[in-house]
């Protein structure tokens, strides 16, 4: 339906919809252990039916304007994604997140995809506060928040129980005026 180029390396941001269930399952099988280190993302996806059900749930949430999945495709293969959660256009707030299989790390894919998603949230949907929540030990995720120009708001100590471990959750955010200012600086430095 759409494909947004993320650069000259063949990476694209595309919809991630129920009919992508087989690609989603194959992607999770390649990255399940890596993706699941800090969150249970995809843990319930174990066969084509559960993959389709998960994607359908997010398609329904997107239709309700409260959450969405967007796939990151590299050379025609699904390798990760970015998402919105707790999307509330009336309040002007949302949370964003990401996931990526190990073979696709280190290329800036999530940062590039997230810039597209945040631009859309701020400029098209009028979101004022974009929040990023990640386990304190998830340094790769926290590095993306930093690269996006987010500010660390605080830590919810031992707020997330995953695989028998209580993780601190770091809360990061960027406000619409800060996002626009940073994008303007980037645009000026590109010329």
C-alpha positions in Angstrom: 0.0 0.0 0.0 2.9 2.4 0.8 6.6 2.1 1.2 8.6 5.0 2.6 12.4 4.9 1.8 14.6 5.1 4.8 17.7 5.8 2.8 19.9 4.4 0.0 20.4 1.0 1.5 17.1 -0.5 0.4 15.4 -0.1 3.8 11.7 0.9 3.8 9.0 1.6 6.3 5.8 -0.2 5.2 2.5 -1.2 6.8 2.6 -4.4 8.9 -0.9 -5.9 8.4 -2.6 -9.3 9.1 -1.7 -10.6 5.7 2.0 -10.3 6.6 1.6 -13.1 9.2 4.0 -15.5 7.6 6.7 -12.8 7.2 6.1 -11.7 10.8 6.4 -15.2 12.2 9.6 -15.9 10.2 11.0 -12.6 11.4 10.2 -13.3 15.1 11.7 -16.8 14.8 15.0 -15.2 13.6 15.0 -12.7 16.4 12.9 -14.1 19.2 15.6 -14.5 21.8 17.2 -11.1 21.0 13.9 -9.2 20.9 12.6 -10.8 24.1 15.5 -9.9 26.4 13.6 -7.1 28.0 10.0 -7.4 26.9 7.7 -10.2 26.0 7.2 -8.8 22.5 6.1 -11.6 20.1 6.2 -14.3 22.8 2.7 -15.3 22.0 3.4 -15.6 18.3 4.3 -19.2 17.7 2.5 -20.2 14.5 0.8 -18.5 11.5 -2.6 -18.2 13.3 -1.1 -16.4 16.4 0.9 -14.2 14.1 -2.2 -13.2 12.2 -4.1 -12.7 15.4 -1.4 -10.3 16.8 -1.3 -8.3 13.6 -5.1 -8.2 13.5 -5.3 -6.9 17.0 -3.0 -4.0 16.0 -4.9 -3.4 12.8 -8.0 -3.1 15.0 -6.2 -0.8 17.4 -5.0 1.3 14.4 -8.6 1.5 13.2 -9.6 2.7 16.7 -6.8 5.3 16.5 -5.1 4.0 19.6 -2.0 2.1 18.5 -0.2 0.9 15.3 2.5 -1.3 13.9 4.8 -0.3 11.0 7.3 -2.8 9.6 10.9 -2.1 8.7 11.8 -4.0 5.5 15.3 -4.4 4.3 15.9 -5.8 0.8 12.3 -7.0 0.8 12.5 -8.9 4.1 10.8 -7.8 7.3 13.5 -7.2 9.9 11.8 -5.1 12.6 9.4 -2.4 13.2 8.2 0.7 15.0 5.0 1.2 16.8 2.7 3.6 18.6 1.0 2.8 21.9 -1.5 4.7 24.0 -2.0 7.0 21.0 -4.4 9.8 22.1 -4.8 12.5 19.6 -7.3 14.4 21.8 -4.7 14.6 24.7 -1.8 15.0 22.2 0.2 12.1 23.7 1.5 8.8 22.6 4.2 6.3 23.4 6.5 4.9 20.7 8.6 1.7 20.6 10.6 -0.5 18.4 11.9 -4.0 17.8 14.6 -5.4 15.5 16.1 -8.8 14.8 19.8 -9.1 15.5 21.1 -9.3 11.9 19.6 -5.8 11.2 21.1 -4.0 14.1 23.8 -1.3 13.9 22.5 0.3 10.7 20.4 3.1 12.2 17.2 1.5 10.9 15.1 2.1 14.0 16.3 5.7 14.3 15.5 6.4 10.7 12.0 4.7 10.9 11.2 6.4 14.2 12.0 9.9 12.7 9.3 9.2 10.0 6.8 8.0 12.7 7.4 10.9 15.0 7.2 13.4 12.2 3.8 11.9 11.3 2.6 11.9 14.9 3.7 15.5 15.5 3.0 17.1 12.1 0.0 15.1 10.8 -1.7 14.1 14.0 -0.9 17.0 16.3 0.8 14.9 19.0 2.5 17.2 21.6 4.3 14.7 23.8 6.0 11.5 22.4 7.2 9.1 25.1 9.7 6.3 24.9 9.8 3.7 27.7 12.6 1.1 27.9 14.3 -1.1 30.5 17.3 0.5 32.0 19.5 -2.4 30.7 18.3 -2.0 27.1 21.1 0.3 26.1 20.4 0.0 22.4 16.9 1.3 22.9 18.0 4.1 25.1 20.6 5.1 22.6 17.9 5.5 20.0 16.0 7.8 22.4 19.1 9.9 22.8 19.7 10.0 19.0 16.2 11.2 18.5 16.9 14.1 20.9 14.6 12.9 23.7 15.0 14.0 27.3 15.2 11.5 30.1 12.3 12.3 32.3 12.9 9.8 35.0 13.0 6.1 36.1 10.3 3.9 37.4 12.3 1.7 39.7 11.7 -2.1 39.3 8.4 -1.4 37.5 8.6 -4.2 34.9 8.8 -7.9 35.8 10.1 -9.9 32.9 11.4 -13.5 33.0 11.6 -13.3 36.8 13.7 -10.1 36.8 12.4 -6.7 38.0 13.7 -4.1 35.5 13.9 -0.3 36.1 12.0 1.5 33.3 13.5 4.7 31.9 11.0 7.3 30.6 12.2 9.5 27.8 10.2 12.1 25.8 10.3 14.8 23.2 7.8 17.6 22.9 6.5 18.9 19.6 8.3 22.2 19.8 11.6 20.5 20.6 11.1 18.0 17.8 10.4 20.8 15.2 13.4 22.8 16.4 15.7 19.7 16.1 14.4 18.9 12.7 14.9 22.5 11.5 18.5 22.4 12.8 19.1 19.1 10.9 17.5 20.5 7.7 19.8 23.6 7.9 22.9 21.5 8.5 22.1 19.4 5.4 22.3 22.4 3.1 
